[in-house]
Amino acid sequence: MEATDAALYATLMGQAPAGLAFFDTGLRCVRANAVLPELLGVPGADPLRRRPADFLPADVAAAFETALRTVLAEDRPITEADLTVPRPRQEAPPVPVVEPPVPVPGPPATTVAAGTRVLACTWLPARGADGRPLGVVLTALDVTERRRAEEVIRRKEQRYRSLVEASSQVVWVASPDGGVIDDAPEWRSITGQTPDDYAVDGWLAVVHPEDRPRIETTWRECVADNRVFETNYRIRTKTGQYRHFDVRAVPIWRGDTVIEWVGANTDVTGQREAEEMRGRLTEQLSAAALRTARLQQATSMLAEALTVSQVVQVITEVGRSAIGADYSAVALLDDDKLRLSVVAPSQPGGEPRPEGRPESRDGIKVSDQTVMSVAVRESRPFLAEHPDSLRLQLGRDETGLFTQHTEERAWVGLPLLAAGAPIGALRFSFTRPREITEEERVFLEALAGQCALAVERALLFEREHKTAEELQRSLLPSDLPQLPGMVLAARYNPATRHVQVGGDWYDVFRLPDDRLAIAVGDVMGKGVLAAAGMGRVRNALRALALNDPRPAAVLAGLDRLFSATEDEEQFTTVAYAVIDPETGHGAFSNAGHPPPLLISADAPARVSGLEPGTPLGWPSQRQQTSFSIETGNTVVFYSDGLVENRRRGVDAGLEELVAVAADAPPEVVGDPERLVDFLVDRMLAGYEQVDDVTVLALHVPPKPM
């Protein structure tokens, strides 16, 4: 047994990787293996019969002596006490793992500095057979790398915990079958649940009722299939409010087996609210941009509306597209400012359609309690979001006023103001209750302003148009002469209905010698000025023709008149002929007008190849040519509106006119009334009419057999 003990002692002292030593009660080293001085950073030092202060650095020696005295005084061991010692100078220290410190609460841990070594020391009291203290046994083990690894792990855990806390994440762990196996204090601090509430799928109790079926089903499916669980849901917090969380959980595998689930919930309420706010702002900006575009479109459309009915038609279309109005109406104040007259929009054909009951068409009293009356009377918008609001404000409803709109449930009335004074009212209505937002109200007020300008402009135009139309109607011949050997027919087509009259005109009258004077002219421009210019030219031509009917003399006289009285920029053309009805012979002169069309019974249709001359007032030596209309033939005078438009030039138009005339059936050619209609219809087919069209046909029918 003694041999075994000796072998054990020799092995430990000679081969053990740990440092071993025995100190007596006087703190002197009695025994020590060769490893101990190496570990203590004093290789080659002889510690025997020496106190720690005799062979160790002061700080290390102080730690040794403190530990020795404690063990001897208290008769108790000190285990796993870390002792930091310097490395020997000749030994190059390992490159340290640099980990930034993370200030988190917890017990202190050993930090391994570069150039040092950490020893785990155990101090054991040694006693004799009689129990008397003999000294202290020391074992020292180099744990530098282990402590360094532990420090790295600790710092990573601290960093992970700090990141989780900084990112408002809730980390949780679940069993392989999806059940709760670990408490989640962060979750419970948010939801206010107790550990018992949280356990056994209690977390589902705080998921929003609308989200819970989806979340529970998805979680069970992911657990069953061992696939990543990634979704979002709302959680009821301990304050009773709901917050949005994104959740992601992954299975943790060991080999082919899932041993647990680790998940993290991230509070994204702020992000969701920002997205919703951004969405609302985007929607509002889009709506504002759309309303602005619609207002610009309405302004453009109103600028093209010439009559009040056309203005109403535009407002009807804009109201339906911009704010979803089901019905609209415009009413204008009468001259006495006591009644409002409802104006109906134009139908596609141009005629207004009736609106409302007969009483509404006869007028609405401004003193009445109606949507438009209040808007005009008080010069402010009137809004009624539902029938109760209408009755509360008016003391009645309007079912008797617009009988065909009995399903109306919301109303908007807007005054039409010109120079600050009301000229009428604009009315929109809806078949469902409708709240008008502040942005829509601003849009509607701007629309009403544009409508008022357009209405005012249309009223001025209609008054001018009426004057010009009456003037033009008085200047054109009401009847054409009835001749035994010649048949005449004429057509005048303005560019569009309800549009300004133009300067096209024609005239046919007998001269004192029974010959027939024929004139077709075109005064540049539209409206009253053009109609007045047309009247001056027509009257002057008649006066000159009665004095000297020769075509060249008449046009020369008109040239002198233009030079003396008309604007230099005035552009007027005239084709003038004098014909003997008995023989069909005559003379012709042209001042810049389109050449006449000649249709013969035995030759192809053609236009005159004579030089047209210059417009009136331009320096020119007027020429006249003789011509005759043979039996069965027809000559057609016309204005440039028949052959010229935006898509067709004059030359192409003349060629097409000849082709159309060639296609005319004999029965049409022989009837001037049908011929002028045939030419107008065929020449305008497929084209937008942008100018007035005047056609005058003279036909010499065959002699009866």
BANUPA-916615 format. One record per residue (C-alpha): x, y, z. Coordinates in pm, whole numbers, plus 32768, in hexadecimal, padded with zeros to 4 digits. Each point is the difference from the previous one (the first is absolute). Layout:
N
XYZ
...
This chain:
705
800080008000
811F80E48052
809A7FB77EAB
7EB9805A7F56
7FE9814680BD
816780517FA1
7FB57FB97E92
7EC880D9800A
80BF811C80A3
811B7FE77F04
7F0F7FFA7EDA
7F3B812E8078
813280CC804F
80AE7FA67EBC
7EF37FDF7EF2
7EC180B2806E
7FAB812D7F1F
7F8980BF812F
80DF80B780F1
801A7F578158
809380868143
7FF17FD98179
8025812B80E7
80397FDB8177
7F5980D08108
811481037FDE
7F9B80357E95
81467F667F82
7FFF7F187ED3
80627EA38070
7FBB7F457EBD
7FBD80737E97
80047F5C7EAD
80BE80917EDB
7EC3806E7F4F
7F9D80FB810E
811281067FC2
7FB27FEE7E8B
7E9180418040
804B811A80F2
80D680B17EFC
814A7FCA80BA
80A07EDE7F45
81437F8580A0
7FAD80958155
80357F1F8130
7ED7802980EB
80737F028107
801E80878161
7F96814F7F84
7ECA80D08038
7F3880767ECF
808781638024
815F7F747FD3
7FD07F757EA1
7EBE80987F73
7FA2815B7F88
7F6D80D68113
7E947FF57F8B
80077E877FC4
80B37FC5814C
7EFB80D080B7
7EE87F2F7F6A
80B77EBF8064
8036806B8166
7E9A80788026
7F7C7EB17F8C
80F37F3D80E1
7FA580C78134
7E8B7FDD7FB9
80187E847FE3
80D47FE18139
7F2E80EF80CC
7EAB7F7D7F95
80637E997FC5
7F3C7FF27EBB
805D7FC97E96
7FFB81087EF0
7FA37F627EB1
8016807B7E9A
80878157805B
807F80AE7EC8
8159809A801D
808B80DC7EEB
81787FF07FD5
80EB80937EFB
80877F247EEE
81757FC67FEE
80AC81087F2B
808F7F077F0D
7EA77F6D7FBB
7F3980B27EEE
7E9980278070
7EEB7F897F1A
7F4581027F33
7EDE806880DE
7E997FE97F8A
7F8681668007
7E9C80178076
7F71815A804C
7F7880188161
7E887FF08021
7F8380A78141
7EF37F14807F
7FA57FA98168
80897EB7808A
811C7F6880CD
815E80707FAA
80C87F247F17
81747FD57FC7
808580D27EE4
81397F6E7F66
80F281157FA8
81157FD67F03
814A7F848099
7F577F5B812D
7FA17EA38066
7ED67F9080D1
80317EE980FC
7EE37F4B80AA
808F7FC78160
7F7B7F17810A
807F802B8167
7FC57ED480E5
804E7FF48177
80EC7EDE8060
7FE67F5B8159
80CD7F0480BD
7F8B7EB78094
7F9E80B58139
7F3B81037F3E
80FA81138031
802F80F27ED8
81417FB47F47
7FDE80F77EE2
7F52803A7EB1
80027F367EBB
7FEF80CB7EBE
7F927F897EAB
801880F97EDD
7F747FB87EA6
802D80E17ECE
7E9D805F7F91
805F812D7F2A
7F6B7F817EBB
7EC97F7B80AA
7FC5814E80AA
803C80B27EB7
7EFF7F217F51
7F0A8033811D
803081777FE7
7FBB7FF87E87
7EC37F368037
7F8F80E68118
803581367F2D
7F437F697EDB
7EDD7FAE80E5
8006815F808D
800D80967EA5
7EE07F257F87
7F32805F8132
804981717FC9
7FA17FE87E8F
7EBC7F538057
7FA9810A80FF
8063811B7F14
7F2E7F757EE3
7EC67FCC80D3
80097E907FB4
7F627EF080D2
80C47EBC7FF0
7F517EBC805A
803C7E8C7FFA
7F087EEA7FB6
80117E85800B
801B7F2E7EC3
7E867FD68000
7FCA81798020
7FA9800B8171
8086810280F4
81317F7B80C2
80A7813D8077
7F848141809A
801581407F32
8014812780F3
800F81007EE2
7EBC7F767F72
7F5480098150
807781658045
7F54806B7EBF
7EC17F358024
7FE28003817A
7FD67E858007
806B7F2C8127
80E37ED17FC9
7ECD7F20801C
7F4580D77F03
81237FE77F0E
80347E8B8025
7F4B7EF97F33
7FB580D87ECF
7F7D811C80D6
80B280F37F1C
7EE87FD07F03
7F0C80A380F2
809681597FC2
800B7FE07E84
7EF980D97F56
7EBD7F367FCB
800A804B7E8B
81667F7D7FE6
7FEF7ED780EE
7F657EF67F19
80FE804C7EF2
8128800680F0
7F9F7EC380B9
7FCE7F407EBA
8144807E7F68
80C97FB1813D
7F7A7E9C8012
804D7FC77E90
816480838023
803F7F258131
7F767ED07F4C
80D680427ECA
8134808180BD
800C81387F29
80458168805C
7EDE80B680A3
7FF881667F7D
7ED180E18014
7F6F812E80B5
7EE3803B80EE
7F7680F18100
80377FCD8176
7F2C80928118
80E680B080F5
7FC380228176
7F6F815D7FBB
7EF07F627F29
808680907EBA
80777F2D7EDC
815C80147F6A
80847F697EBD
81117EF78014
80C77F4B7EF6
805D7E9F8070
81007F0A7F7F
80497EB0809A
80F27EF47F86
80277E938061
81487FA480AC
80857EB97F79
80E27EFE809E
804E7F0F7EF0
7EB47FA37F62
7F318061812E
7F69814D8065
80558038816D
7F5281508030
7F7D813A7F59
809781578031
7F38812F7F9A
800B81788014
7EE380F97FFB
8053815F7F87
7F2081278051
7FBB80AB7EB2
7EDE80D98073
80BC81427FB6
805F7F807EA7
7E9A7F947FB5
7F75814D8077
810280B77F2C
7FA37F297ED2
7E8E8040803A
804281738027
80D47FFD7EC6
7EEC7F447F4D
7EFC80FB8071
80DC81247F9C
80487F5D7EB1
7E8D7FC67FCC
7FB081668060
811280887F1E
7F8B7F217EE4
7E9A80718036
806F816C800B
80CD7FD27EC2
7EDA7F537F59
7F1481178067
80F981027F81
801A7F497EB5
7E867FE87FEB
7FDE8171804F
80FB804F7EEE
7F417F1B7F16
7EB980A78063
809A81577FC4
806F7F917EA5
7EAD7F687FB0
7F4781338082
80DD80DF7F28
7F797F487ECE
7E94800F8070
7F5881197F41
7E9C7FEB8080
7F6E7FE1815B
7F757EA87FAA
815B7F8E7F9D
8089808A8149
7EFC7F3780BE
805F7EC97F3A
816E802B8066
7FA38037816D
7F297EC77FFB
81207F2E7F7B
80FF809680F2
7F1B7FD5812C
7FCA7E917FB4
81707FB37FC2
809E80DA810F
7F1E7FCE812F
7F167EED7F90
7ECB80DC7FED
7ED07F4C7F79
7F47813C7F97
805A81687FBB
7F4B813D7FA1
805381697FB0
7F068115803C
802A816B7F94
7F6981358099
7EF980AF7F30
802681707FB0
7F29805D812C
80EA7F3680E5
7ECF7F6380A4
7FF67EAE7F52
80F07EF07F9A
7FCB7F547EB2
808D7E9F7FE2
80D17FD07EC6
80097EA27F6F
813E7F6E7F68
80157FCF7E8A
7FB17EAD7F6F
80F87F687F0A
7F3780987EE5
802881578095
7EA180388085
7FC8802F8177
7F367EF080AF
7EF680558104
80657FFA816D
7F1E7FEE812F
7E8F80398011
7F51811B7F45
800A80DF8133
817C7FDE8013
8020805A7E92
7F23812F8036
80E480728117
805C7FD8816D
7FC7812680E3
813C808280A3
7F34802B813E
7FA67E8C8005
80A97F0680E4
80BD7F377EFB
816A7F957FDF
804980F57EE6
7F30811B8093
80C27FF78148
814D7FF17F47
7FA381347F30
7F5580BF8118
81207FD380F7
811C7FEE7EFC
80967ECF80AA
80127E897FC6
7EDB7F358080
804B7E9C8075
7F097EF7806F
80A17EAC8041
7EB77F42802C
7E87803E7FF0
7FE480558172
810781107FD2
7F4080897ED5
7EB9801280BF
80B08096812F
809681197F2F
7EDF803F7F12
7ED77F8C80CD
7F987F2F7ED1
80887F217EEC
801380347E86
7F457ECF7F87
7EF780E07F66
80FF80CF7F44
80BC7EE97F49
7EFE7EEE7FEE
80D97F147F34
8112800F810A
7F3E7F7B8129
81237F1B8062
80E481268059
80A07FDE8159
810C8113800B
801B815B7F66
80FB81117FB1
7F9E815F7F97
810180FE7F87
7FCA816C7FA0
807B80727EAC
80A381528040
806F80FD7EFB
80B681338084
7F897F99815B
7E8F80017FA1
7F327EC37FD0
7F8F7FAC7E9E
7F7D7EA4804E
803F7EBD80BE
809C7EAB7FC9
7F5F7ECB8099
808A7E9F802D
7F437EE080A0
804B7E988060
7F2A7EC88022
80AB7FA48149
806480C78136
814280B37FAE
80F380C780D4
80BF810D7F46
8168801C8078
80B4814B8024
80D67FB17ECF
7EC97FB27F32
7F5C81418079
812B80CB7F89
7FF17F4A7EB2
7E8A80417FDA
802481728051
8114801D7EFA
7F257F437F09
7EDE80EB8049
80E581287FBD
80647F717EAE
7E947FB17FB5
7F9881658051
8106808D7F11
7F937F0D7EF0
7E8F80528034
804381747FF2
80CA7FD37EC1
7EF17F217F69
7EF080FE804E
80C8810E7F4F
803A7F187EDA
7E927FA07FE6
7F99816C7FFC
8101804B7EF1
7F9F7EC87F41
7E92805B8008
804E815B7F7D
80E37F797EEE
7F0B7EF07FA1
7EE580F87FDC
80E180E27F35
80707EE77F1C
7EA17F7B7FD5
7F90815B7F96
811C80157F00
7FD47EB17F54
7EE57FEE7F03
7ECA7F61808F
7F927F7C7EAA
80B07FC17EB8
7F6C80887EBA
7F137F157F4C
805F7FF07E8E
7F567F3C7EEA
81437F8B7F5A
80E87FDD812C
7FEA7F558156
80C7807E812D
80487F658155
80E08071811E
807C7F78814C
80AF80AE8122
80927F1C810F
80AA80AA8128
812D7F47808F
7F417F7B8130
7EB6804180A3
7FFB81148104
815080807F8B
804E815D7F86
7F7D80587EAA
810280357EF1
803480DF7ED5
7F847F167EEC
7EE980917F2B
7F527FE37EB3
7F1280DE7F3D
7F297FDC7EC9
7F3A81277F74
7F7080807EB7
809E81237F4B
7F34810D7F51
80397F587EAF
7F707EB5808B
81527F5C800E
80597F43813E
8119806E80EB
809C7EE980CD
810180328116
80A87F1A80FD
80F6809280FB
80C77FBB813D
806781068102
81167F8780E3
7FA37FDC8170
7EDB7FA780DC
7EF380B280C1
7F6A815A7FE4
812E809D7F56
80017EFA7EEC
7E8780197FD5
8015817B7FEE
81197FEC7F00
7F337F0B7F36
7EDB80F48003
80D781207F86
808F7F337EDF
7EAA7F7B7F9C
7F5B81568004
812180A37F47
7FFA7EEF7EF5
7E8B80347FC8
802D81787FE0
81237FDC7F0D
7F4A7EF77F33
7ED080DF7FD3
80E181137F79
80E67F2B7F24
7FBB7E878014
81397F8F7F48
80BC7F1180EA
815480A57FD3
7F6C81588046
7F4C7F878139
81387F5D8092
80D481317FAB
7F0380D780B9
80137F18812D
817D801F7FF8
7FE0817C8019
7F097FDD811D
80EB7F1880BF
812A80E37FD0
7F3C8124808B
7F3C7F64811F
80727EA48063
811D7F8880DD
813A7FA37F3E
80017EAB80A8
7E9A7FB57F9A
7FF77ED57F13
7ECC7FE77F24
7FC37F337EC5
7EE1801D7F07
7F937F3F7ECA
7F0C80D07F2C
7F457FAA7EC1
7EF5809C7F24
7F297F0D7F38
7EEA80257EFF
7EF97F018073
7F737FE37EA2
81437F9C7F53
80DF7F888120
811580E87F86
80B580E780F1
81428093808A
80C87F9E8135
810F809B80DB
80AF7F718132
80AA80B48122
80C47EE680A7
7ED47F17802C
800A7E867FB8
7FB77FB37E90
7E9C7F977FA5
7FAC7E947FBE
7F787FAF7EA3
7F297ECA7FD2
7F9D7FA27E9B
7F177EF67F81
80F27F917EF0
8157804C809E
80BA7FB28141
7FD080EA8125
81148102802C
805A814080B4
8045813F7F41
816E802A7FA3
7FF0817D7FF7
80EE80C580DE
7F3D8054813E
809A8159802C
805580AA814A
7F188043812B
7F4D814C8017
80D581308049
81417F6B7F77
80A180B47ED5
7F727F567ECC
7F7D80417EA2
7EB37F50800D
7FB67F1B7EDB
7EBB7F607F92
7FBA7ED77F20
7ECD7F977F42
7F5B7EB2803D
7EB77F527FBE
7F337EF580A9
7F837F0B7EFD
7EB97F458019
801A7EE380FC
813A809080A0
803E80838160
80F380FA8095
80487FF68174
8093812280C8
80837FAF8161
80DC807C811B
814F7F6B8068
7F5E7F52812D
7F7C7EF87F0B
81587F927F84
80F980638112
80297F898168
81137FA080F7
80407EB37F55
7FC980617E95
80A781147F39
7F5680D17EF1
80977F447ED8
7F9F7EAD808D
7EA980898056
7FC480797E9A
80617EAC7F76
7F147F5680F3
7EE780F37FA7
80237FA87E8F
7FFC7E8A8055
7ECB802780D9
7F4B80C47EF0
805A7EEF7F04
7F5E7EFD80E5
7EBA80C3801A
7EDE7F407F5E
7F5180AE7EDD
7EC4803480CD
80D080B98107
80B680D77EFF
7EB580647F6A
7F7680768150
80CA81208099
7F5B7FCF8156
80777E988010
814F80547F60
806B81028105
7FA47F0B8118
80BB7EE87F4E
813C80D37FD8
7FFB807E8169
7FBF7EAA809A
81097F4B7F31
810C810C8024
7FD88020817B
7FDF7E8B8047
81207F8B80DC
808281608043
7FCC80F2811D
7F5681377F7A
80D381268072
7F7E810E7F16
7EB480747F77
7F8C7F647EBA
7F3E80BD7EF4
7F897F577EBE
7F33809F7EE7
7F9B7F337ECD
7F6A80787EB5
7F6C7EFB7F1A
7F7080297EA2
7F097EE47FD1
7FCB7F647EA7
7EF0809F7F2A
7EB87F3E8008
7FCA7F337EC2
